[in-house]
Amino acid sequence: MSSSSSLSRPAPPVVIPGSGNHIILNPLQRGNPVLECIRNVGKEYGDIVADYQVGRTTGVLFLSLKYHRLHPEYIHTRIEKLGHHYTLRILLILSDISEHKDPIRELTKACLTNNITVIVAFSFEEAGHYLTIFKQFEYKPPNMIKERVDKDYVSMLRTTLTSISKVNKTDVETLRNSFGSIANIAKAQPEQLANLPGFGQVKVKNIKNAFEKPFRNHATNTVSFMASSQSEVGNKPHDEQTEPGPSHKSVRDPSPVWDIELDL
């Protein structure tokens, strides 16, 4: 095909998005292999400033590091044109070069100053998967990705006890069958715990610490001691108080009392 015919070819038409269930594509993305990797969602072209609009308030710019190495000014021009469009703004980087650390670090700095989130993909398939997931979850509630904890007693007991280091679900069943309730587990003697199968010294110590070790650490106790010392100094007659000298460290004002300390 001659160059004259290619120059006379009309530009691809811009399709105004007509459905909220489609990813809107910038016409500049025609021919990008990532388009073949966007599956299970609709696609249509539209007049948008981002490369991909995966939600009413979410826009994505796409950048190949191989292209960025040849045209380093390109992405900065696109970010400038993006302006303040979209609530969630994403730069989807395709890491297709071996020396990728330095350019990704520089791009991250630029995105931080422009309120843009960086996502790095290492293949077209991975990049297409990210775009698909963003669109599929556009109207999903946030609790879909939250941990699901059952409300029955056994499930809550399991969740609570497995938060102790070294304690697994099998250990929880052993404790429940041996002591019956969390109150009895808390009151169990170390010798009783050590006699259970699979309970060594470290595990027994972790369990006892979880139930008996105070919430306040040494630093908190030190602050309380310093506050009480300051109170004692303030109650002394003026001539008995020690004037702060070059080597004397003044005691700081006591910290406000926490609610948990009031409970204790």
C-alpha positions in Angstrom: 0.0 0.0 0.0 1.4 3.4 -1.0 2.1 6.2 1.5 -0.4 8.5 -0.4 -3.3 6.0 0.2 -2.4 5.7 3.8 -2.4 9.4 4.2 -5.8 9.7 2.6 -7.4 7.0 4.8 -10.0 8.6 7.1 -9.4 8.5 10.9 -11.4 5.8 12.7 -14.7 7.1 13.9 -15.1 7.9 17.6 -18.1 6.1 19.1 -19.9 7.8 21.9 -20.3 5.3 24.7 -23.9 4.1 24.9 -23.8 1.4 27.6 -22.6 1.5 31.2 -21.5 -2.1 31.0 -18.7 -1.6 28.6 -15.1 -0.5 29.0 -14.7 2.7 27.0 -11.5 2.7 24.9 -9.6 5.7 23.6 -9.2 5.4 19.8 -5.4 5.8 20.3 -5.5 2.2 21.7 -6.5 0.6 18.4 -4.0 -2.2 17.7 -2.8 -2.6 21.3 -2.5 -6.3 22.0 -4.0 -5.8 25.5 -7.4 -5.4 23.8 -7.4 -9.1 23.0 -6.8 -9.9 26.7 -9.9 -8.0 28.0 -12.5 -10.7 28.3 -16.0 -11.1 29.8 -16.8 -7.4 29.5 -18.0 -5.3 26.6 -15.7 -2.8 24.8 -16.5 0.2 22.8 -14.6 3.3 21.6 -15.4 6.7 23.0 -14.1 10.3 23.2 -12.2 10.1 26.5 -9.0 11.6 27.8 -7.8 8.4 29.5 -6.9 5.3 27.5 -9.4 3.1 29.3 -12.5 4.2 31.2 -13.3 1.2 33.5 -15.9 3.0 35.6 -17.8 6.3 35.7 -15.1 7.8 37.9 -12.1 5.6 37.0 -9.7 6.2 34.2 -6.6 4.3 33.2 -3.5 5.4 31.2 -1.6 2.6 29.6 2.2 2.7 29.1 4.7 0.2 27.8 8.2 0.7 29.2 9.6 -0.2 25.9 7.7 2.7 24.3 8.6 4.9 27.3 12.3 4.3 26.7 11.9 5.6 23.1 9.5 8.4 23.9 10.0 9.5 27.6 8.0 12.7 27.1 4.8 10.9 26.0 3.4 9.9 29.4 4.0 13.4 30.9 2.0 14.9 28.0 -0.9 12.4 28.6 -0.9 13.1 32.4 -1.1 16.9 31.7 -4.0 16.3 29.4 -5.7 14.1 32.0 -5.9 17.1 34.3 -8.3 16.5 37.1 -10.6 14.1 35.3 -11.7 11.0 37.2 -11.7 10.3 41.0 -9.5 7.2 40.6 -6.7 7.7 38.1 -4.5 4.8 37.3 -1.2 4.4 35.3 -1.1 0.8 34.1 2.6 0.1 33.3 3.6 -2.9 31.1 7.0 -4.0 32.2 8.4 -5.4 29.0 12.1 -4.5 29.4 14.7 -6.2 31.7 16.0 -3.0 33.3 12.7 -1.8 34.7 13.4 -0.6 38.2 14.7 2.9 37.4 11.9 3.9 35.0 9.2 2.5 37.3 10.7 4.5 40.2 10.7 7.7 38.1 7.2 7.1 36.9 6.0 6.5 40.5 7.4 9.8 41.6 5.5 11.6 38.8 2.3 9.8 39.7 2.6 10.7 43.4 2.6 14.4 42.5 -0.4 14.0 40.2 -2.6 11.8 42.4 -2.3 8.7 40.2 -2.2 5.1 41.3 0.5 2.9 39.8 -0.2 -0.7 38.7 2.5 -2.8 37.1 1.8 -5.7 34.8 4.4 -8.1 33.3 2.4 -9.3 30.4 -0.5 -8.2 28.1 -2.7 -10.9 29.7 -2.1 -9.6 33.2 -2.8 -6.0 32.1 -6.0 -7.1 30.4 -7.0 -9.0 33.5 -6.6 -5.9 35.7 -8.8 -3.8 33.3 -11.4 -6.6 33.3 -11.5 -6.9 37.1 -11.9 -3.1 37.6 -14.9 -3.1 35.3 -16.5 -6.2 36.7 -16.2 -4.9 40.3 -17.3 -1.3 39.5 -20.6 -1.7 41.4 -19.6 -4.4 43.8 -19.7 -3.5 47.6 -16.4 -3.2 49.4 -17.3 -6.0 51.9 -16.9 -8.5 49.1 -13.1 -8.5 49.7 -13.4 -8.4 53.5 -12.7 -11.5 55.5 -15.8 -13.4 56.3 -16.1 -14.4 59.9 -19.0 -16.6 61.0 -20.9 -15.4 64.1 -21.4 -18.8 65.8 -19.4 -19.5 69.0 -17.1 -22.1 67.6 -16.1 -19.9 64.6 -15.4 -16.9 66.8 -13.4 -19.1 69.2 -11.4 -20.4 66.3 -10.7 -16.9 64.9 -9.7 -15.5 68.4 -7.4 -18.3 69.4 -5.6 -18.7 66.0 -4.6 -15.0 66.3 -2.2 -16.3 68.9 1.2 -17.1 67.4 1.8 -20.9 66.8 -1.8 -21.8 67.5 -3.6 -23.5 64.6 -7.1 -24.8 64.0 -6.3 -28.3 65.3 -5.0 -26.8 68.5 -8.2 -24.8 68.9 -10.2 -28.0 68.7 -7.9 -29.7 71.2 -8.4 -26.8 73.6 -12.2 -26.7 73.1 -12.5 -30.4 73.7 -10.3 -30.3 76.8 -11.6 -27.2 78.5 -15.0 -26.4 76.9 -14.9 -22.6 77.0 -12.6 -19.7 76.4 -12.9 -18.8 80.1 -11.6 -22.2 81.2 -8.8 -22.0 78.6 -7.8 -18.6 80.0 -7.7 -20.1 83.6 -5.8 -23.3 82.6 -2.5 -23.9 84.2 0.7 -24.1 82.1 1.1 -27.8 83.2 -2.4 -28.6 81.9 -1.7 -27.0 78.5 1.7 -28.7 78.3 0.0 -32.1 78.7 -2.1 -31.6 75.5 -0.8 -33.2 72.3 1.1 -30.7 70.1 1.6 -28.1 72.8 5.2 -27.3 73.4 6.8 -24.7 75.7 6.6 -21.9 73.2 3.0 -22.4 72.3 2.0 -22.7 76.0 3.9 -19.5 76.8 2.2 -17.6 73.9 -1.3 -18.7 75.1 -0.6 -17.7 78.7 0.8 -14.3 77.6 -2.2 -13.7 75.5 -4.5 -14.0 78.5 -2.3 -12.7 81.3 0.2 -10.3 79.9 -0.9 -6.7 80.6 -1.7 -4.4 77.7 0.5 -1.7 79.0 4.1 -2.2 78.0 7.3 -1.0 79.8 7.2 2.3 78.0 3.8 3.1 79.3 4.8 2.2 82.9 7.9 4.4 82.6 5.7 7.4 81.6 3.5 6.7 84.6 6.5 6.5 86.9 7.9 9.8 85.6 4.5 11.5 86.1 4.3 10.3 89.7 7.9 11.5 90.3 7.1 14.9 88.9 4.0 15.1 91.2 6.2 14.2 94.3 8.7 16.9 93.3 5.9 19.5 93.0 4.6 18.7 96.5 8.0 19.4 98.1 8.8 22.8 99.7 10.4 25.2 97.2 13.8 25.1 99.0 13.9 21.3 98.7 13.2 21.1 95.0 16.2 20.5 92.8 16.8 23.3 90.3 17.5 21.9 86.8 21.2 22.2 86.0 23.1 21.5 82.9 23.0 17.8 83.4 19.5 17.6 84.9 16.8 16.4 82.4 13.3 18.0 82.9 10.4 15.6 83.3 7.9 15.9 80.5 4.2 16.5 81.1 2.2 13.4 81.7 0.3 11.9 78.8 -3.5 11.9 78.9 -5.0 8.8 80.4 -6.3 6.3 77.8 -9.7 4.7 78.1 -8.1 1.3 78.4 -6.1 2.5 81.4 -9.3 3.7 83.0 -10.7 0.2 82.5 -7.6 -1.3 84.1 
